Amino acid sequence: MKRTACIILLLTVIAGNITKAQTHSLVKKWETDTLLKTPESVLFDAKAQLLYVSNIDGTPDGKDGKGSIGKVALNGKIIATDWVKGLNAPKGMGIYKNKLYVADLTEVVVIDIDKAAIVQHIPIEGSVFLNDITIDKNGTVYVSDTRTSKVFRIEKGFVVTLLQNLQGPNGLLAVGSNLMILDKGSLVNLIGGQLSKVAEGMDPSTDGIEMVKENEYIVSCWSGVVYYVFANGNKQTLLDTRAQKINSADIGYDAKKKIVYVPTFYKNSIVAYELK
């Protein structure tokens, strides 16, 4: 009996330590003024040490020319609400060689960061609702279309359909030669042309994904939930503002300082949290 009791106690301690090790939290650092215009996505620029924000400024699927990209300082001060104008309903963003790539409904808009000007429009034939972008180390651009359930690849100027018949892909993240995809409540990994499931059971409005460390991620859901996803597929809820009707759209992340930047969409602000 004594041996059995010792084993039970040891297992309890181990389980407690594992639970403790897998516990994280978000501590609010600041929130911008509510001068942004339906901010959908935040992108941290490590080189420039600032944030880019995509402002829909209208309906999420409206081709109205009202959309813009804003700039926010790392202390929460809005540098420019409309740094670059003339977009429609901009959403996910990515940076490669000093160019900012933006998913804008049916095209990818390329902005020269130094010139603060649009320099290229890349139309995506057959697209309806381009949502997120990620760019790998070679400059290959991946963009999701939530409404057609496809993921497109743009390489050396050529656009191809990489994946189709998904559930409703949104957040994308290139990790080495792999592509992480948020697909309506699940996180899947494209490896060597094959999809494998990493985690499931999240709110179906999965939106943004950022890597914290190898095989561990922060995932946001538009409805107002932010999760921490562990390597074994377990997940922890870090934030849930659904009751307050505060959205948490496509997040940004400063890996060095462990700061998560959350766009509140209809609340017109960005909130910064430190990941503990």
Steps between C-alpha positions, in 0.01 A plus 500: 500500500785733584663440163170562321447823695849620410441429131169685507663796674785503248260493205297781656812715540610429143154584365498820703840602367395430143184710546704780653754485218220523246339808646539840338326835534463832322567820693365818345766765429315769306217576259498752216248778459190396308608688187570196287242393243381144553853360549510140378869410514816609683851429374810559711794638302815405691725706272302825525385429856137588437165345414308499174122486529252417225191723520191363326305823563177359356350158447744204509412412139447849361687616189465863598856635492474608864752256641845604617814394684588678823814521713514471880798549730600229745376715790148506355514846346339515155760633255263514203151359463514517120867453415410350162152546354310363203434142606161331531467268800863418592569215738812284550850635430856379451840660442772395255797711388350827619170437326173465689262245346131542586205268438226722353188301404595377151857620466825532686612861528875565523617813681851644484566575868760772437281680248174438692338426165322214326733364231320187382162327488502121467152378402403153624267348242199330653549653843219660699617574855878495536574502870849427623853504362827340595834513317775240527875565508521470120234764438220263405168654602209294630152650528176347627151550363249420773189504284629280218682272750828529310862589564698659216874515444676787324850413383711702254189684385294188434182425695389141555237335716692313768207356696125482455196340662602613848239601761568874513873581508618824653824537699820385330855467626803378305733304729805381309369284217167444676181704482279532807133565420210598723193334355172573677594397854790272414873551452648288222850466362588459132813284482626370169162546339315314775274652766524391861290623791683677784210618718122518481195604698570873498240768434412468128596862430874421518682799355866574582796275584846580636777264610627539858764228476544179306163323467321743736269774375264780595172486309237772492134466409303789357216447747722600793702196609878457509657157559844366580555180302757254636714255304276207600190673362365607839379855523451759773265798480701817560228754428124489457322830436194359324269605785623859464453476121864589442657327201853364477583486131835432329768541769860618478786382721837631617683176581794674669290696748214247503236762420175399331319771304125448468279697257151554644330549161175689569647660818757676276805443719806280547570344840849385600545212744816349644507121480597351835 
